[in-house]
Amino acid sequence: MPARPPLILWRHLAFELARILCLATAALVVIISFAATIKPLADGEIGLLDAFKLMGLMVVPMLQFALPFAAGLAATLTYHRFAADNEAI
């Protein structure tokens, strides 16, 4: 009788990976778009309300920078937790 693939483990791993990926991506995008908004805000070129609008508009372009780093961070954290808790055994 052939061994069955561990579908429950894979599903749990995929859910944890997706959850951490979303959280890490959101955090990195907010930090990067805030950092990009600081220069015009400090120079007095835009007001506070315009700074929030600019941060909202910069979310999509900043995803190209944040998503690869967030994916690496999410994979590292997820697999580390699985290994530390001995869930893969």
C-alpha positions as semicolon CSV with decimal commas, in nm:
position;residue;x (nm);y (nm);z (nm)
1;M;0,000;0,000;0,000
2;P;0,161;0,328;-0,108
3;A;0,196;0,608;0,142
4;R;-0,053;0,892;0,111
5;P;0,070;1,249;0,075
6;P;0,031;1,454;0,395
7;L;-0,247;1,680;0,266
8;I;-0,343;1,815;0,610
9;L;0,014;1,919;0,678
10;W;0,047;2,083;0,337
11;R;-0,282;2,268;0,382
12;H;-0,175;2,394;0,725
13;L;0,164;2,499;0,590
14;A;0,006;2,683;0,295
15;F;-0,238;2,865;0,524
16;E;0,038;2,976;0,761
17;L;0,257;3,083;0,471
18;A;-0,024;3,288;0,314
19;R;-0,114;3,449;0,648
20;I;0,240;3,557;0,726
21;L;0,294;3,667;0,365
22;C;-0,007;3,900;0,383
23;L;0,098;4,047;0,716
24;A;0,461;4,096;0,614
25;T;0,364;4,246;0,278
26;A;0,125;4,491;0,441
27;A;0,385;4,599;0,695
28;L;0,660;4,644;0,437
29;V;0,436;4,833;0,193
30;V;0,327;5,076;0,466
31;I;0,687;5,134;0,574
32;I;0,820;5,183;0,219
33;S;0,537;5,412;0,108
34;F;0,573;5,615;0,428
35;A;0,945;5,650;0,361
36;A;0,876;5,766;0,004
37;T;0,626;6,025;0,132
38;I;0,861;6,180;0,389
39;K;1,071;6,382;0,140
40;P;0,786;6,587;-0,016
41;L;0,624;6,625;0,325
42;A;0,944;6,752;0,486
43;D;1,008;6,997;0,200
44;G;0,660;7,143;0,245
45;E;0,552;7,048;-0,107
46;I;0,245;6,860;0,016
47;G;0,017;6,883;0,317
48;L;-0,076;6,613;0,564
49;L;-0,392;6,507;0,380
50;D;-0,202;6,495;0,051
51;A;0,064;6,281;0,219
52;F;-0,196;6,019;0,309
53;K;-0,333;6,030;-0,045
54;L;0,019;5,988;-0,184
55;M;0,081;5,693;0,047
56;G;-0,239;5,532;-0,081
57;L;-0,137;5,586;-0,441
58;M;0,210;5,445;-0,380
59;V;0,085;5,112;-0,244
60;V;0,069;4,937;-0,582
61;P;0,416;5,045;-0,709
62;M;0,573;4,961;-0,372
63;L;0,440;4,605;-0,391
64;Q;0,707;4,523;-0,650
65;F;0,974;4,598;-0,390
66;A;0,802;4,458;-0,083
67;L;0,654;4,132;-0,211
68;P;0,979;3,939;-0,279
69;F;1,123;4,031;0,061
70;A;0,795;3,952;0,234
71;A;0,779;3,613;0,061
72;G;1,129;3,525;0,177
73;L;1,054;3,641;0,529
74;A;0,724;3,450;0,537
75;A;0,886;3,128;0,416
76;T;1,166;3,159;0,670
77;L;0,932;3,229;0,961
78;T;0,683;2,958;0,864
79;Y;0,937;2,681;0,815
80;H;1,127;2,785;1,128
81;R;0,810;2,760;1,335
82;F;0,724;2,422;1,185
83;A;1,074;2,295;1,260
84;A;1,082;2,442;1,612
85;D;0,745;2,290;1,703
86;N;0,832;1,954;1,539
87;E;0,512;1,969;1,335
88;A;0,669;1,818;1,024
89;I;0,750;1,487;1,191
